[in-house]
Amino acid sequence: MNTSGDAEVCLVDDDSSVLRSMQYLLASDGITVRAFNKPEEFLAHAAAYPVRVVVTDIWMDGVTGLEILARMCAFSPRPRVIVITARDDLAARATAMAIGPIAFFMKPFNDEKFLAAVRDALAQAKSTP
């Protein structure tokens, strides 16, 4: 597994079935994935290793995806973020969009559009030192 994080996508979702399906989808496209079922574990990883691309759910137990995004803004290099959620909360969407994610998806989302957003995020991350 890639510990440098250069071509790795971190997935953060407390719904293990969603996490597993995203993991399989990305892996089937040849994308290296590191999945986190607990947001706190992801934050510990992100504090120790550079994270270039992260896909995070908004509504999770313990730490919300918005809290993750706020903490990620302090990290360097700033990761490319894709937000996913099952709950269409306008305030949460507005807050997430203000942070500037690559994409915002409502579950269930279109696999091809999701893959395209992840590929775009990886391409942007590679073009930034």
SULHUUR-V436593 format. One record per residue. N is the residue number from 1. RES is the residue in three letters. SS is DSSP state (2 for helix, 1 for strand, 0 for the rest). Layout:
# SULHUUR-V436593
N:RES:SS
N:RES:SS
This chain:
# SULHUUR-V436593
1:MET:0
2:ASN:0
3:THR:0
4:SER:0
5:GLY:0
6:ASP:0
7:ALA:0
8:GLU:1
9:VAL:1
10:CYS:1
11:LEU:1
12:VAL:1
13:ASP:0
14:ASP:0
15:ASP:0
16:SER:2
17:SER:2
18:VAL:2
19:LEU:2
20:ARG:2
21:SER:2
22:MET:2
23:GLN:2
24:TYR:2
25:LEU:2
26:LEU:2
27:ALA:2
28:SER:2
29:ASP:0
30:GLY:0
31:ILE:0
32:THR:1
33:VAL:1
34:ARG:1
35:ALA:1
36:PHE:1
37:ASN:0
38:LYS:0
39:PRO:2
40:GLU:2
41:GLU:2
42:PHE:2
43:LEU:2
44:ALA:2
45:HIS:2
46:ALA:2
47:ALA:2
48:ALA:2
49:TYR:0
50:PRO:0
51:VAL:0
52:ARG:0
53:VAL:1
54:VAL:1
55:VAL:1
56:THR:1
57:ASP:1
58:ILE:0
59:TRP:0
60:MET:0
61:ASP:0
62:GLY:0
63:VAL:0
64:THR:0
65:GLY:2
66:LEU:2
67:GLU:2
68:ILE:2
69:LEU:2
70:ALA:2
71:ARG:2
72:MET:2
73:CYS:0
74:ALA:0
75:PHE:0
76:SER:0
77:PRO:0
78:ARG:0
79:PRO:0
80:ARG:1
81:VAL:1
82:ILE:1
83:VAL:1
84:ILE:1
85:THR:1
86:ALA:0
87:ARG:0
88:ASP:0
89:ASP:0
90:LEU:2
91:ALA:2
92:ALA:2
93:ARG:2
94:ALA:2
95:THR:2
96:ALA:2
97:MET:2
98:ALA:2
99:ILE:2
100:GLY:0
101:PRO:0
102:ILE:0
103:ALA:1
104:PHE:1
105:PHE:1
106:MET:1
107:LYS:0
108:PRO:0
109:PHE:0
110:ASN:0
111:ASP:2
112:GLU:2
113:LYS:2
114:PHE:2
115:LEU:2
116:ALA:2
117:ALA:2
118:VAL:2
119:ARG:2
120:ASP:2
121:ALA:2
122:LEU:2
123:ALA:2
124:GLN:2
125:ALA:2
126:LYS:2
127:SER:2
128:THR:0
129:PRO:0
